[in-house]
Amino acid sequence: MLLMSAQALDVIGKARRRLRAAAWALALSLLAAVLPAGRAAAANPANLDYIVTFTGTLSVAIDGMAFSTYAFTAGANALVVGSSATVTNDSSGIISKWALTVSTISGGGDWAVVGSTATPPDVDQFAMQALFISSATRISNQPGSWSNGCPAANAADWNNYASTVTGATTQYGSRMYADPTVVGGASGIPDMTSGQADGRMYPVRSGTDGRGVRGLCTRIYMPSGTETLQPQGIRMTVWAVSD
């Protein structure tokens, strides 16, 4: 029988303890690798989270197209109202807000937009106003003060509700660009009107009750004079935006 000294036995014992410690360290590291970061090994209750990501993009259409053009002839200081255009949230399943801007895109003078209709615009300046209305509006059911499916040029709506469009992006909400007049059981108020959600529009495919669709009326306050007889291109843009 081979007898070991106490010193030898002590060395072997220390080696065994080091092996056991290494084994435990390896086991713990393997366990940590299969457990989610920051989660305990045992829990009651246990949760399984599903994260849904939309892959679509924000989209808005005017009269079913990305571009819609209205042509007209106007004299100095004329107030012009075009017939109602149809604005649609045609995003695929995405709720969004709308915002408006206006600019001149052609013409030698490039008329400048001003932010007030309190006084007539100066030479080569113009003012633009816009109001969203019920998509159910028809000439047959429009209010008495309206014309061609929109508030008439002299209708009080244009002054009673915030409606001025400028070069700065301004969001549509229950107190901006919204005509609350009820026509056909609906109005120009956004689909959502409370708190941070004010101005949100449902996708048009979410229902058949007018959600996601509004009529859009415009009034242009013409300049007091112009230095050019070239046609001026005025572009109002409707943006689909997130919160």
N, C-alpha and C positions, 0 to 999 in steps of 0.2 A: 504494500500500500504506500502510495506516495503522500507524504505528509508535507503540508505547506506551512510556511511560517505565518505568523500573525500579520506581518507586513505585507506578504503576498496576498493574503485573503483580503486585506484592506484595499489593496490596489484593484483586485477583481470586483469588490463591492462597489467601489467608486465608478468603475467602468460600466457596470450594470445599471447603476442609477443614471449615468449620462445617457445610455442607450434608451432607457425608459423615458427620460425627459425629451430626447430627440423624437421618439415615436409619438409622444403626446403633442409636441409642437407640429409635427407633420399632419397628424389627424385634425388638429384645430385649423391648420391652414387650408386643408382640403374642405372642411366643413364651411369655412368662411367663403370659399370660392363658389359654393353652390347655393349659399343663402343670399337673398337680395341685400344690397348695401343698406345699412341703417335699420334692418329688421331683426327682431329677436328670433331664435330658433323655434320658440313655441309662443302661440298667441291664442286668445279666445275673446271675441270672435276673430276669424281670419277674413281678410277682404281680397277680392279680385277686381281690379280697376280696369275699365275699358276706356281708352282714349280715342275719340272719334275726330278725325281730321277731315275738313272739307278740302277737296282738291279743285273746286271750281274757282272762278274769278268773279269779282264784282262786275256787274254789267247793268247798263240802263239804256233804254231805247226811246227815241222820239218818233211817233207815227210808225213804229215798227222798224225803224232804220237808225243807223248811226248818224246820218245827216238828214236834215229836213229843211227845205228852203221855202221861204215866203217872199214874193216880190211885190212891191207896191210903189206908187208914186205919191210924193208928199210935198206940200209947200211949207214955207216958213211957219214955225210955231204950231204946226198941225199936230193933233193928238191922234195917233193911229193905233187901232186895235186889230190884231189879226184874229182869225177864227181860232178856236181852241185846238191846240195840238194834244196828242195823247202821249203821256210819259208812263213808261212801264218798267218795273223792276223785273227784268228778265234774267236775273242771276239764277243759276241752278241751285236752288235750295238755300241761298244765302240772304239773310235779312240785312239791309243796308240803309243808310241815310242818303239823302240827295242834297246837293249844294249847287249854287248857281254863280256864274261869272259872265261878264260881257266884255267884248273888245271889238275894235274895228280891224278888219282883215284885208281890206282893199280900198282903193280910191286914193287920188292924189293928195287930198287934204287930211285923210286919216282923222276923222272926227274924234274928239276926246270925250269919254264918258264922264259925267259929273254925278255926284252922289245925292242930289236933291232936286225936287221938282217945285220947291217953294217959289222960285223965280224962274223966268224963261232962261234956258241955256244961252250962253253967249255965242259969238260967231264960231262955227265949226265945233260946236259942242252939242251933246245930246244927253238925255236922261232916259233910263230904261226902268220899267216896272214890270213885275211878274206876279201872278197869283195862280196858285193851284186851286182847281175847283173839282166838284164832283164829276167822276167819269161818267155818270148817268145823265149829264146835262145834254139836252137836245134843244133845238130851236122851238120845238113844240111844248117844252116844259120849263123853259128858262124864265126867271123872274121878270117882272114888267120893266125894270130899269136896265135890263141887259139887251144886247144886240148880237146877233150872229153867234150865239152860244157862249158869249163872254160878257162880263160887265161892260156896259157901253163906255165910250170915251169920257163921258161926264158923270158916270156912276160914282156914288160916294164910296164904293168899295175900295177904289184905288187910294183914297186918302184915309180911310178908316182902319185899314190893315197895313202893317209894315210890308212894303213891296218893292223897294228900290234895289236894283241890281247894279253892282259896280264891278271894277276889276278885281276886287278882293273876294276870295271864295267865302260865301256865306251860306250856312246850312239852312235848309227848309225845316221848319218846326211849327208847333201849334201857334206861335206868335210871330212867325216870319214866313211870308209868301203863302199864307194859308187863308183862304176865303171860307169862313164858317157857314156860308149860306147853304142850306139844305136843299138839294135838288134830287129828286128821284130816290129819296131815302138816304142819301149820303151827302158828304160835304168835301171841302178841300182840306180838312184837317188831316194830319198824318195818321197812319194806322196805329201808332203808339204815341202817347202824349204825356206820360208821367216821368218826371225826373230825368235821369241820364238817357232813358229810352225815348224821350221826346224826339220825334222826327223819323223814327225807324219805320221802314216800309217792308211789308212781307213780300216774298216772291209771288209773282202773279199766279203761279201754278198752285199756290196753297189754298185757293178757294175761288168761288165764283161770285162773291158778294162785293166785288170792287176792290178787294185788297191788292196792294201793289200797283194800282193803276190810278192815275189822276189826269184830269184835263189841265192844260197849262195855257193861260191867257197872258198877253203882253200888251203894254202901252208904251209907245215911244214919244218922248217929248222932244220935238225937233228943234234945231238951232234957230236962233233969231236971224241968222244969215250965214252964207257960206262963200268961200273964196273959190270954190271949184264946182263945175257942173258934172264932174265925173261921178258915176254911181258909187255910193259908199256901201261897203259890205260890213254889216254889223252882225257879229256872231254872239249869240247867247249859248253858253255851254251848260249842260246838266251833268254833274258829276255824281257817280255812285261812290260813297265814302263809308268807311267803317267808323266806329266810335272813336 
